[in-house]
Amino acid sequence: REHHLEYGTKGLITITGGKWTTYRKMAEETVDLAIATASLTVSRSCQTRELQLIGACGFTDRLATELAHTYVLEDDIADHLARAYGSRAHQLLATARMEDRQRLLPGHPYLHAEIVWACAQEMAVTAEDILYRRLRLGFLDERATKQVSKTVLDRLVQLTNNH
């Protein structure tokens, strides 16, 4: 999937398309366009190549093993959390209620705590947002997504009412 940059008449830059693996290139091109169209002065070169993703700092190959040992998790859950959240998996688990450290549904490594995390830390507001864009379950297992949708929606309502 290609991406497209558009400079609007009121100075708004819109970027559409693209894919996760090219987000750094997309960011660099967007900033370059903003610099060119607004006649900005550049004080340093683009930094996106060196920036780490959130959770990358402190990530090690042993993170899943650490998580499994520290939080008494099954290996598939620990591996999922390490890969999805990196070093932030510790924060997710440390702030989760014990009952939220349970599987969301059998056969998948997702936890109830990830619903809470998605709302509190990632600004998720709908069940679809969580199931498709955060957990990605919606893209991987349609039957499981339908099975757990009401659970996710009920928890979202509960979280919304508590805040």
MOUR-V127627 format. One record per helix or strand of 2 or more residues. SS is the DSSP state (~ for helix, > for strand). FROM is the first residue (numbers start at 1). TO is the last residue. If there is no record, write none. Layout:
ss->SS from->FROM to->TO
ss->SS from->FROM to->TO
//
This chain:
ss->> from->3 to->7
ss->> from->13 to->17
ss->~ from->20 to->37
ss->~ from->63 to->71
ss->~ from->75 to->94
ss->~ from->98 to->101
ss->~ from->113 to->122
ss->~ from->127 to->134
ss->~ from->137 to->140
ss->~ from->142 to->162
//
